[in-house]
Amino acid sequence: MASAEIDVKYVAHLARLALSPDEEKQLGAQLGSILGYIEKLRELDVTNVEPTAHAVPLVNVTRVDAVQPSLPHDEALRNAPRKAGGLFIVPKIVE
């Protein structure tokens, strides 16, 4: 697709962009280059290439979810600036 076929004003409207005439001209040239590169990629033979979602395999790096003893209640409240009845007292944020 040549840059002349791209409706830059329509694309800018979809992206909610307000472009000056110079910016429209520049964007048209850039979109034309991008589409030209895509056309070049279509020439590649990818018949033996397996589709992938990522170039490298992703591995979950989180720790194993194991039950562990929790922090004792008194120790959790030890540094609280205000506490009452075994609970944290926090400033009211909702009226």
TORMAR-918023 format. One line per field, with one value per residue: residue number from 1; residue in three letters; x, y, z of N, C-alpha, C in turn. Coordinates in steps of 0.001 Angstrom, whole numbers, always signed. Example, Ala and Ser with C-alpha at 12.3 -4.5 7.8 and 13.67 -1.06 7.14 Angstrom:
# TORMAR-918023
pos = c(1|2)
code = c(ALA|SER)
nc1 = c(+13190|+12850)
nc2 = c(-5690|-2250)
nc3 = c(+7800|+7080)
cac1 = c(+12300|+13670)
cac2 = c(-4500|-1060)
cac3 = c(+7800|+7140)
cc1 = c(+13200|+12900)
cc2 = c(-3300|+30)
cc3 = c(+7800|+7870)
# end
This chain:
# TORMAR-918023
pos = c(1|2|3|4|5|6|7|8|9|10|11|12|13|14|15|16|17|18|19|20|21|22|23|24|25|26|27|28|29|30|31|32|33|34|35|36|37|38|39|40|41|42|43|44|45|46|47|48|49|50|51|52|53|54|55|56|57|58|59|60|61|62|63|64|65|66|67|68|69|70|71|72|73|74|75|76|77|78|79|80|81|82|83|84|85|86|87|88|89|90|91|92|93|94|95)
code = c(MET|ALA|SER|ALA|GLU|ILE|ASP|VAL|LYS|TYR|VAL|ALA|HIS|LEU|ALA|ARG|LEU|ALA|LEU|SER|PRO|ASP|GLU|GLU|LYS|GLN|LEU|GLY|ALA|GLN|LEU|GLY|SER|ILE|LEU|GLY|TYR|ILE|GLU|LYS|LEU|ARG|GLU|LEU|ASP|VAL|THR|ASN|VAL|GLU|PRO|THR|ALA|HIS|ALA|VAL|PRO|LEU|VAL|ASN|VAL|THR|ARG|VAL|ASP|ALA|VAL|GLN|PRO|SER|LEU|PRO|HIS|ASP|GLU|ALA|LEU|ARG|ASN|ALA|PRO|ARG|LYS|ALA|GLY|GLY|LEU|PHE|ILE|VAL|PRO|LYS|ILE|VAL|GLU)
nc1 = c(+844|+688|+1793|+76|-2374|-3164|-5375|-4692|-5914|-8149|-6947|-5665|-7915|-9043|-7088|-7441|-6033|-4928|-3731|-1386|-1122|+1554|+2347|+547|+1482|+4043|+3361|+1977|+4062|+5612|+3827|+3560|+6167|+6248|+4221|+5345|+7556|+6233|+5116|+7484|+8225|+6275|+7227|+8897|+9695|+7953|+7122|+8123|+8347|+7438|+4573|+4793|+4239|+6043|+9458|+11362|+11194|+8883|+9216|+7759|+8635|+7934|+7739|+7158|+3909|+3494|+2317|+3030|+4103|+2318|+2799|+2960|+128|+460|+3044|+2692|+1154|+2876|+4446|+2501|+1110|-1321|-3655|-6377|-8300|-7010|-6739|-5680|-5717|-6754|-6635|-9761|-11035|-13213|-16170)
nc2 = c(-1170|+2105|+5320|+7256|+6066|+5953|+7168|+9666|+11540|+10132|+8029|+9537|+10578|+8214|+7623|+9708|+12136|+15444|+16848|+18949|+20282|+19829|+17816|+15831|+15258|+14276|+12056|+10552|+9838|+8303|+6223|+5099|+4108|+2179|+411|-355|-1798|-3904|-5134|-6020|-7939|-9824|-11213|-13144|-16605|-18516|-21059|-23258|-22284|-22232|-20828|-18365|-16807|-15323|-14352|-15564|-18243|-17888|-17902|-18617|-16795|-16701|-17537|-20736|-21360|-21695|-22757|-20819|-19824|-17054|-13526|-12767|-11419|-9387|-8507|-7462|-5217|-3735|-1437|+319|+3554|+4282|+2347|+174|-2082|-4276|-3606|-1658|+1875|+4188|+7226|+8746|+8485|+8512|+10241)
nc3 = c(+0|-921|+348|-550|-559|+2029|+4380|+6165|+7803|+8688|+10114|+12094|+13341|+14400|+16270|+17903|+17520|+16997|+14243|+12590|+9214|+8356|+10103|+9362|+6792|+7427|+9039|+7156|+5403|+7171|+7862|+5341|+4950|+6975|+6154|+3735|+4664|+5890|+3657|+2490|+4385|+3921|+1761|+2685|+3167|+5256|+5766|+7213|+9734|+13037|+14552|+17110|+20307|+21675|+21313|+22887|+25247|+27928|+31430|+34501|+37274|+39878|+43377|+44938|+46060|+49273|+52453|+55251|+58532|+59908|+60683|+64096|+65857|+67839|+67230|+64679|+65219|+66722|+65864|+65098|+64734|+65882|+67642|+68517|+70346|+69215|+66554|+63696|+63754|+61489|+59492|+58650|+55421|+53773|+53556)
cac1 = c(+0|+1476|+1376|-1025|-3615|-3452|-6169|-4022|-6887|-8979|-6108|-5487|-9199|-9163|-6143|-7806|-4916|-5139|-2477|-1241|-851|+2921|+2365|-164|+2392|+5099|+2752|+1693|+5317|+6018|+2940|+3930|+7391|+5897|+3494|+6312|+8334|+5359|+5059|+8759|+8179|+5383|+7981|+9663|+9132|+7835|+6355|+8646|+8519|+6299|+4104|+5081|+3744|+7215|+10697|+12039|+10189|+8671|+9197|+7221|+9720|+7408|+8065|+6113|+2936|+3516|+1800|+4078|+3505|+2134|+3347|+2088|-739|+1082|+4211|+2189|+655|+3887|+4871|+1353|+1023|-2549|-4319|-7414|-9017|-6285|-6868|-5015|-6571|-6268|-7455|-10968|-10846|-14511|-17125)
cac2 = c(+0|+3333|+6328|+8029|+5353|+6040|+8327|+10085|+12227|+9093|+7354|+10485|+10632|+6985|+7724|+10929|+13066|+16661|+17032|+20068|+19770|+19297|+16542|+14861|+14871|+13451|+10795|+9797|+9247|+7267|+5070|+4481|+3334|+1015|-531|-896|-2810|-5069|-5805|-6718|-9115|-10817|-11964|-14195|-17946|-18914|-22309|-24176|-21551|-22451|-19577|-18181|-15573|-14605|-14794|-16457|-18824|-17200|-18796|-17973|-16673|-16535|-18619|-21723|-20911|-22653|-22247|-20456|-19149|-15616|-12630|-12721|-10251|-8331|-7973|-6662|-3952|-3126|-121|+1101|+4823|+4258|+1046|+3|-3352|-5204|-3164|-413|+3055|+4965|+8420|+8565|+9046|+8574|+10964)
cac3 = c(+0|-1004|+1318|-1132|-280|+3453|+4783|+7398|+8660|+9291|+11115|+13200|+14042|+15184|+17378|+18615|+17406|+16216|+13526|+11662|+7872|+8286|+10832|+8522|+5721|+8027|+9444|+5929|+4939|+8118|+7685|+4067|+5185|+7793|+5312|+2782|+5370|+6067|+2352|+2328|+5252|+3318|+757|+3343|+3208|+6652|+5783|+8230|+10983|+13923|+15142|+18528|+20894|+22153|+20683|+23840|+26138|+29192|+32578|+35676|+38238|+41230|+44297|+45157|+47055|+50366|+53723|+56192|+59695|+59703|+61686|+65279|+65899|+68650|+66517|+63561|+65760|+67579|+65386|+64632|+65458|+66680|+67614|+69527|+70241|+68350|+65161|+63313|+63629|+60344|+59256|+57850|+54073|+53113|+54404)
cc1 = c(+892|+941|+228|-2367|-4027|-4243|-5659|-5005|-7770|-8204|-5907|-6780|-9387|-8271|-6414|-6637|-5345|-3800|-2513|-993|+569|+3019|+1638|+741|+3480|+4546|+2439|+2942|+5759|+5144|+3239|+5181|+7095|+5190|+4388|+7159|+7509|+5235|+6346|+8785|+7286|+6091|+8742|+8924|+9125|+7063|+6831|+8874|+7254|+5857|+4407|+4463|+4905|+8457|+11469|+10981|+10098|+8589|+8659|+8294|+9205|+7750|+6890|+5194|+2843|+3000|+2978|+3431|+3419|+2769|+2421|+1354|-94|+2268|+3778|+1732|+1707|+4253|+3722|+1274|-214|-3189|-5357|-8103|-8339|-6361|-6047|-6054|-5956|-7149|-8670|-10764|-12151|-15479|-18503)
cc2 = c(+1237|+4356|+7180|+7377|+5452|+7318|+8766|+10763|+11214|+8363|+8256|+10598|+9400|+7029|+8951|+11910|+14272|+16987|+18281|+19480|+19199|+17947|+15458|+14347|+13932|+12081|+9934|+9120|+8114|+6027|+4344|+3631|+2066|-29|-1131|-1982|-4070|-5839|-6587|-7991|-10210|-11667|-13139|-15525|-18413|-20227|-23253|-23490|-21714|-21123|-19525|-16875|-14704|-15184|-15758|-17025|-18053|-18230|-18017|-17963|-16474|-17742|-19581|-21209|-21970|-21986|-22013|-19795|-17647|-14833|-12626|-11378|-9089|-7702|-7104|-5291|-3166|-1707|+744|+2403|+4890|+2888|+996|-1328|-4340|-4843|-1896|+694|+3904|+6190|+8079|+9225|+9180|+9258|+10395)
cc3 = c(+0|-15|+777|-815|+1191|+3722|+6153|+8340|+9381|+10391|+12328|+14012|+14923|+16421|+18247|+18687|+16582|+15564|+12656|+10271|+7713|+8978|+10040|+7411|+6256|+8423|+8225|+5397|+5855|+7992|+6381|+4206|+5972|+6953|+4229|+3408|+5586|+4764|+2091|+3180|+4672|+2259|+1366|+3310|+4663|+6791|+6886|+9566|+11819|+14532|+16640|+19007|+21357|+21482|+21580|+24770|+27453|+30313|+33767|+36758|+39660|+42085|+44409|+46261|+48142|+51634|+54657|+57396|+59454|+60850|+62899|+65367|+66667|+67940|+65337|+64038|+66530|+67148|+64871|+65413|+66353|+66527|+68728|+69290|+69316|+66872|+64936|+63262|+62519|+60156|+58373|+56494|+53313|+54060|+54262)
# end
